[in-house]
């Protein structure tokens, strides 16, 4: 057997342990609800900032989109995502 096959088989065997799967999921949800959400919020804030900066130069639908629709939609998505992940992190503890 090749070295790669041995490594692959040992990884597959190690991943069959249920504790690793449960701990990995809980750790991922905890990380995502902390650092992951902070990163996502920074991205959303940057997008909203750019939209609001461009809004005065737009006309018609594009002005409404940049002033209201995009910022509100992104803030709603972040609120829902944060709520779901915080609740999932609480349940996985």
C-alpha positions as CSV (number, residue, x, y, z in Angstrom):
1,X,0.0,0.0,0.0
2,X,1.2,3.5,-0.7
3,X,1.9,6.0,2.0
4,X,-1.1,8.2,0.8
5,X,-3.5,5.3,1.2
6,X,-2.3,4.6,4.7
7,X,-2.7,8.2,5.7
8,X,-6.2,8.4,4.1
9,X,-7.3,5.2,5.8
10,X,-6.1,6.4,9.2
11,X,-7.9,9.8,8.7
12,X,-11.1,8.0,7.7
13,X,-10.8,5.7,10.7
14,X,-10.2,8.6,13.0
15,X,-13.3,10.5,11.7
16,X,-15.5,7.6,12.6
17,X,-15.3,8.5,16.3
18,X,-18.5,10.1,17.3
19,X,-17.0,12.3,19.9
20,X,-14.8,14.0,17.3
21,X,-17.8,14.7,15.1
22,X,-19.9,16.1,18.0
23,X,-17.0,18.2,19.4
24,X,-16.1,19.4,15.9
25,X,-19.6,20.6,15.2
26,X,-19.9,22.3,18.6
27,X,-16.5,24.0,18.2
28,X,-17.4,25.1,14.7
29,X,-20.7,26.6,15.7
30,X,-19.0,28.4,18.6
31,X,-16.3,29.8,16.4
32,X,-18.8,30.8,13.7
33,X,-21.0,32.5,16.2
34,X,-18.0,34.5,17.5
35,X,-15.3,35.2,15.0
36,X,-17.2,34.2,11.9
37,X,-20.1,36.6,12.7
38,X,-17.6,39.4,13.5
39,X,-16.0,38.9,10.0
40,X,-19.4,38.8,8.3
41,X,-20.5,42.0,10.1
42,X,-17.4,43.8,8.9
43,X,-18.1,42.8,5.3
44,X,-21.8,43.8,5.6
45,X,-20.7,47.2,7.2
46,X,-18.3,47.8,4.3
47,X,-20.9,47.0,1.7
48,X,-23.5,49.3,3.4
49,X,-20.9,52.0,3.6
50,X,-20.2,51.8,-0.1
51,X,-23.9,51.8,-1.0
52,X,-24.6,54.8,1.1
53,X,-21.6,56.6,-0.4
54,X,-22.8,55.9,-3.9
55,X,-26.5,56.6,-3.2
56,X,-26.4,60.4,-3.7
57,X,-25.0,60.0,-7.2
58,X,-27.6,57.4,-8.3
59,X,-31.1,58.2,-9.6
60,X,-34.4,56.4,-9.5
61,X,-34.5,52.8,-8.4
62,X,-30.8,52.6,-8.0
63,X,-30.9,55.4,-5.4
64,X,-33.7,53.7,-3.5
65,X,-31.8,50.4,-3.7
66,X,-28.5,51.9,-2.4
67,X,-30.2,54.0,0.3
68,X,-32.7,51.6,1.7
69,X,-33.1,48.1,0.2
70,X,-29.5,46.8,0.3
71,X,-28.7,48.1,3.8
72,X,-32.0,46.9,5.3
73,X,-31.8,43.5,3.6
74,X,-28.2,43.0,4.8
75,X,-29.0,44.0,8.3
76,X,-32.0,41.6,8.4
77,X,-29.8,38.8,7.2
78,X,-27.2,39.5,9.8
79,X,-29.8,39.7,12.6
80,X,-31.3,36.3,11.5
81,X,-27.9,34.7,11.1
82,X,-26.7,36.0,14.5
83,X,-29.9,34.8,16.2
84,X,-29.7,31.3,14.7
85,X,-26.0,30.9,15.5
86,X,-26.2,32.1,19.0
87,X,-29.1,29.8,19.7
88,X,-27.3,26.9,18.1
89,X,-24.2,27.7,20.1
90,X,-26.2,27.7,23.4
91,X,-27.8,24.3,22.5
92,X,-24.5,22.7,21.6
93,X,-22.9,23.5,25.0
